[in-house]
Amino acid sequence: MALLTKTLASLALGAAVAQAQLWDKVIQTSYGPVEGFEYFNQSTLDKYFDGAESNVAAFLGIPFAADTGYQNRWKAPQPREPWTKTLKATDFGPACPNPRASGISEDCLSLNIWTNAKTAAAGLPVMVWNQGSDETSNQEWWYGGGMALKDVILITFNRRDDAFGYLATPELNEEGYKLTGHKTSGNYGILDQLEVLKWVQKNIAKFGGDPDRVTLAGQSFGSSQVYHAVNSPLFTGYFQGGISQSGIRYPYDTMLAGLATSYVEMSTAISNSASYIKAHNVSTIAEMRNLSMESLLVGSDDRVTNSSIWWVTALSAGYPLIFKPVLDNYVLPSKYIDTLINGPANDVPLVTGNTRDESGASTNTDYTVEEYEYYCGLKYGNLSSTYFELYPAQNNDTIASQAWNAAACDLSLVGSWAYATEWYKSATSDFYTYYWTHAPPSQDQGAFHQSEIMYALGALYANSERYAFTEIDFEIQEKMVSYWANFAKTLNPNKGGSYNGSGSLARWSPNSADGTQVVMELGDQFKNVPIAKPKRVKFMMDYFHQQVPY
C-alpha cells in the first residue's frame, strides 16, 4: 500500500475480514485496472460507529481524464492514455492549480471512491461531491467512509478553478465553435464535472454502484456546480437529484453578484481574460499554452475590487472572483431568472439551504450604530425607513450588530424560499430547503459557512482531531447523514431506511407552490420553522423586486 495521508493511515486496516469485499479485487475501468484498500480499522468503527460492520473500500486518485497542462489547457477534458499495470489507488491525486495550495499539478483530474458494496452487483446509489473553490478532494470534511456505511457510494474529484477553469477569449470561442457549433469558452471546470459523470456511467457498476441513481451534491462554489448541471441540457440523463449546500438563491438577490453561485456575461469574461493574458506579456492562446503553470498562477485567482459596484457583497461575502462560470449559451444556456421562469433543463428533486452564520451573518459582527445605519441605508435605499423599523439598532452597538445578522439570515432564508416557491411554476420535482444552526465545538465562528458538511457526509470520524465532538454532535450527524443518504436512495430525505438513531427522523416537508413560509431547521433542532416574521418576509420580497434579476 502506498503512503497514505495521516488521517487515512489511521483508518486503514492491515488484516482482511473474511467476507466478500471489493478492496482486494482488481477492477477494470475504462482506462485501466485499479485496486483499492480496506478503509476502516475496527478501532475506528468501535469508536465512531458503534462497532458497525464495514465492507468499505476506498479507491483514491483514479484519473478520469488527461493532463490539462500546456496543449490541453482551456479545453474540455481530454481522453486519458489507457494503462495496463494495475493502479494501486491508495493515494489522493495532486490538487489542481491554486496559488495557495501545495502539491499542485495540471495533471490533476482524478476522482476518489468510497463504496460499501460487497460485490459489483450491489447496485448502490451514488453521490458525486463538489467541493468549494480552490479546494481539493483530499479534505477530511468530505472523506466518504461515513456516507459509504449508509450504503451510498461517495465520489469526490478534483476540477479546474480560477483562470485555469474559466478563461474565455474570442480565440477559445472559435475553438469551441469548431467542436460544438457554439461559440463557447470559459466553463472548463464545469465540463470537468460532466466528465466525472460520464466516467460514472461507464464504470461505477463495477464498484457496486447504480449508474441510474446518481445524486450531484456540493457546497459553496461546489453548490453552483450542482445548480449549473440542473440548468444545462449537457447534463441531461447523467444525474437524478441535486443537493446544493449554501447554494441556490433567488435571481433578484443582490448577494448573487459576489457569491459562489454567480456567473459572468461573456463580454465581461473576455475583458477579464484579456487583462490576464496581457499581464503575462503574450497575446494569443497558443502562447499562453506554452507558459509554465507557475507563471500562470500569478493573477489566476484575482478578485473584483471596484467598491462602487461590489461594496454590498464585499461587506457580506468578500470580493467576488474574476474568473468564474460564463454565460455562454451552451454550457450555461440562460440567465437564472430565465431558467426559473421557463423551467430547468433537468427537472429533478433538489435540496438547498444556508447556514446561520454565513452570507453576512457572523458571530464576530462588530458594527457601530453609525456604521450599521450608514451601510444599511445605502443598501436598502428608499426602503430604509421600513428596514430600520423592522431591524432597529435602538442606539446600541450590540443590538445594531444583532440586527445586521438577523437581516442577513432573513435575506438568505427568504431568498431560498422565494426560489422554491417560484420553482413550482415551471417544474414538477420536489424542492427542499433547510437552515443549519449547529455550531461545531472547539471554535468561535458559530454555524459557519461549510460547518454542516462533515455532519451531512458522516465525516466526524475524520475531523475528531480538530473538533472536540460530543455525543450530541454524533446524534446530529446521524440525522444529517441519514437525510442525505435517504435523498440519494429515494430522492426524498424522509425515505430510505438510513437512520439508526433513537426515535425517528423528523419529517422534512418539501416547499410548496402555495408559498407556505417554512424551512427545515437542521442542527440544534430538527423541525419545520417559519422562515422569518411575515412583515420581514414582505420587506425582503419588496427589496428583491426592486433589483435587476440575475
FENQUI-V913706 format. One record per backbone hydrogen bond with DSSP energy under -0.5 kcal/mol. NH is the residue of the N-H (numbers start at 1). CO is the residue of the C=O. If there is no record, write none. Layout:
{{NH | CO} {NH | CO}}
This chain:
{{9 | 5} {10 | 6} {11 | 7} {11 | 8} {12 | 8} {13 | 38} {19 | 17} {22 | 55} {25 | 22} {27 | 25} {27 | 34} {28 | 26} {29 | 27} {29 | 32} {34 | 27} {35 | 87} {36 | 25} {37 | 58} {39 | 56} {45 | 41} {46 | 42} {47 | 43} {48 | 44} {49 | 45} {51 | 45} {52 | 45} {52 | 49} {57 | 115} {58 | 37} {59 | 113} {60 | 89} {62 | 111} {63 | 61} {64 | 109} {65 | 109} {66 | 78} {68 | 106} {72 | 69} {73 | 70} {75 | 72} {83 | 31} {87 | 33} {88 | 86} {89 | 35} {89 | 87} {90 | 88} {91 | 60} {95 | 103} {101 | 98} {105 | 95} {108 | 106} {110 | 108} {111 | 62} {112 | 156} {113 | 59} {114 | 154} {115 | 57} {122 | 119} {124 | 208} {125 | 151} {126 | 213} {127 | 153} {128 | 215} {129 | 127} {129 | 155} {130 | 217} {131 | 129} {135 | 132} {139 | 137} {142 | 139} {143 | 140} {147 | 457} {148 | 144} {149 | 145} {150 | 146} {150 | 147} {151 | 148} {152 | 147} {153 | 125} {154 | 114} {155 | 127} {156 | 112} {157 | 129} {158 | 110} {163 | 300} {164 | 161} {165 | 161} {165 | 162} {166 | 162} {167 | 163} {173 | 169} {174 | 170} {175 | 171} {176 | 172} {177 | 173} {178 | 174} {179 | 175} {180 | 176} {181 | 176} {181 | 177} {182 | 176} {184 | 173} {184 | 182} {186 | 167} {188 | 165} {189 | 165} {191 | 187} {192 | 188} {193 | 189} {194 | 190} {195 | 191} {196 | 192} {197 | 193} {198 | 194} {199 | 195} {200 | 196} {201 | 197} {202 | 198} {203 | 199} {204 | 200} {206 | 203} {207 | 204} {208 | 205} {209 | 204} {210 | 124} {211 | 209} {213 | 210} {215 | 126} {216 | 241} {217 | 128} {218 | 243} {219 | 130} {220 | 245} {222 | 219} {223 | 220} {224 | 220} {225 | 221} {226 | 222} {227 | 223} {228 | 224} {229 | 225} {230 | 226} {231 | 227} {232 | 228} {235 | 232} {236 | 233} {238 | 235} {240 | 214} {241 | 214} {242 | 349} {243 | 216} {244 | 351} {245 | 218} {245 | 243} {246 | 353} {247 | 244} {247 | 353} {253 | 250} {256 | 253} {257 | 254} {258 | 255} {259 | 255} {262 | 259} {264 | 325} {266 | 327} {269 | 265} {270 | 266} {271 | 267} {272 | 268} {273 | 269} {274 | 270} {275 | 271} {276 | 272} {277 | 273} {278 | 274} {279 | 275} {280 | 276} {280 | 277} {281 | 278} {282 | 277} {288 | 284} {289 | 285} {290 | 287} {291 | 287} {291 | 288} {296 | 292} {297 | 293} {298 | 295} {300 | 297} {302 | 299} {304 | 320} {307 | 305} {309 | 306} {310 | 306} {311 | 307} {314 | 310} {315 | 311} {316 | 312} {317 | 313} {318 | 313} {318 | 314} {322 | 302} {323 | 302} {324 | 322} {327 | 264} {328 | 326} {329 | 332} {330 | 332} {333 | 331} {336 | 550} {339 | 335} {340 | 336} {341 | 337} {342 | 338} {343 | 339} {346 | 230} {347 | 345} {348 | 346} {349 | 240} {350 | 430} {351 | 242} {352 | 432} {353 | 244} {354 | 434} {356 | 436} {357 | 447} {358 | 355} {358 | 356} {360 | 316} {361 | 358} {365 | 362} {372 | 368} {373 | 369} {374 | 370} {375 | 371} {376 | 372} {377 | 373} {378 | 374} {379 | 375} {380 | 376} {381 | 377} {383 | 380} {384 | 381} {387 | 383} {388 | 384} {389 | 385} {390 | 386} {391 | 387} {396 | 393} {400 | 396} {401 | 397} {402 | 398} {403 | 399} {404 | 400} {405 | 401} {406 | 402} {407 | 403} {408 | 404} {409 | 405} {410 | 406} {411 | 407} {412 | 408} {413 | 409} {414 | 410} {415 | 411} {416 | 412} {417 | 413} {418 | 414} {419 | 415} {420 | 416} {421 | 417} {422 | 418} {423 | 419} {424 | 420} {425 | 422} {426 | 423} {427 | 423} {432 | 350} {434 | 352} {435 | 520} {436 | 354} {437 | 522} {440 | 438} {448 | 446} {449 | 357} {451 | 448} {453 | 450} {456 | 452} {457 | 453} {458 | 455} {459 | 454} {460 | 454} {462 | 459} {463 | 460} {464 | 461} {466 | 463} {467 | 463} {469 | 467} {474 | 470} {475 | 471} {476 | 472} {477 | 473} {478 | 474} {479 | 475} {480 | 476} {481 | 477} {482 | 478} {483 | 479} {484 | 480} {485 | 481} {486 | 482} {487 | 483} {488 | 484} {489 | 485} {490 | 486} {491 | 486} {491 | 487} {492 | 486} {495 | 492} {509 | 507} {511 | 431} {515 | 512} {518 | 516} {519 | 529} {520 | 433} {521 | 519} {521 | 527} {522 | 435} {524 | 522} {527 | 521} {527 | 525} {529 | 519} {531 | 517} {536 | 533} {537 | 533} {538 | 534} {539 | 535} {540 | 536} {541 | 537} {542 | 538} {543 | 539} {544 | 540} {545 | 541} {546 | 543} {547 | 544} {549 | 547} {550 | 251}}
